């Protein structure tokens, strides 16, 4: 299926050659793991009608030209305010929704031009864990049916007994007993339901999993258990994660790299220690100072952002953050969008800001 048509005012990026697509999977540094999944200026614009008699269709720029990499066996954390486009990006990389333009390259293969039938074998390699364990499980299906459905679809078991054996092993792997397969979702707690969702994602033996705020709907006492389970599974199975969350402390704990999203764009990315200890973008700095702390000194340093998140239908010109930025320069920040680039070459710490915090 071809990508949906972008608005006339926006020109999609040029198509990539075969060599360029293959290069997205290469690791520029031999010491780093190879790239498993990469996006190249991926975007999603949702059309909206301004009214019954409106002449022109408007577009919500949910994701606006994002380029990111997820390396084998590692976790890329994606953080930002609610409504910034994090979950939309997660669905784009899985082709659960069609991009307006851009590329999603998985293990050297461009997913965007693939038909659904051609994409189906790759569905096994890419899975998702949803945010709400209460609504993501069919209440009319038993646990055996929930976990067994992907096994049946991809023909991963020769007999019913073989499927039952796989389901029992999956339940044990996520910390549940095998007899749980005969029960229904309403018989489990929220944490147990999320474990069932994780087992369902693991049923097809994936390489890459999108974790879409997998703990935000759970009690605080259960969140650490689920995080530890995900990290153990990553170590055991060599999984790669895109971990989407608004909880910056959790993202720092689980991620090998962190990207900060604002209004559909990446404004900063880098290793967790560098990004958290020395944030370069004023938005990242504001997010970090808002994290609760018992340290009185940190409480005094809190930065309060003025105004609300701008509309994704009509984003500000230039840097999208400039209406709320205390460092914005009139005639510069409100005119030209800054590129995402390294402030210090070789650090892999990139920021999209004309006046980064290091100045």
Secondary structure by P-SEA (a helix, b strand, c coil): cccccccccccccccccaaaaaaaacccccccccccbbbcccbbbbbbbccccccbbbbcccccbbbbbbcccbbbbbbbcccccaaaaaaaaaccccccbbbbbccccccccccccccccccccbbbbcccccccccccccaaaaaaaaaaaacccccaaaaaaaaaaaaaaacccccccccccccccaaaaaaaaaaaaacccccbbbbccccccccccaaaaaaaaaaaaaaacbbbbbcccccaaaaaacccbbbbbccccccccccaaaaaaccccaaaaaaaaacccccaaaaaabbbbcccccccccccccccccccccccccccccccccccccccccccccccccccccc
